[in-house]
Amino acid sequence: MDIINAIGRRKTAVARIYLREGKGTITVNNRDYKEYFSLPTLHYIIQQPFELTDTTSKYDIQVILDGGGITGQAEALRLAISRALVKIDPEYRTSLKPKGLLRRDPRMVERKKYGQKKARKRFQFSKR
């Protein structure tokens, strides 16, 4: 099996992954993923596609993460892993799709408009 690459996005975070057969090591920006993502909830988010498809510790992943915060990066990585697993075996789609792991979350920060404090908030109005 050769290297399979996939991309995942969430807010402004972009995760590019290179997946190959191995022992299950996940390297994020040349660091271990447990060192890069310190919270256990983020570890769960990243491992979710592997647990649903019963492929835990079957593949090595090299990840390049850019932009966003740690939660957005973890969810972008989850989407990239899910897409790569579906490329390997289309049968995995039936277990990943109902859990929403193949859906790209489109919510992004709305831009600030001129003449206003924030995107929706206005400056204080004074009648007199």
Secondary structure, 3 states (H helix, E strand, C coil): CCCEEEEEEECCEEEEEEEEECCCCEEECCEEHHHHCCCHHHHHHHHHHHHHHCCCCCEEEEEEEECCCHHHHHHHHHHHHHHHHHHHCHHHHHHHCCCCCCCCCCCCCCCCCCCCCCCCCCCCCCCC
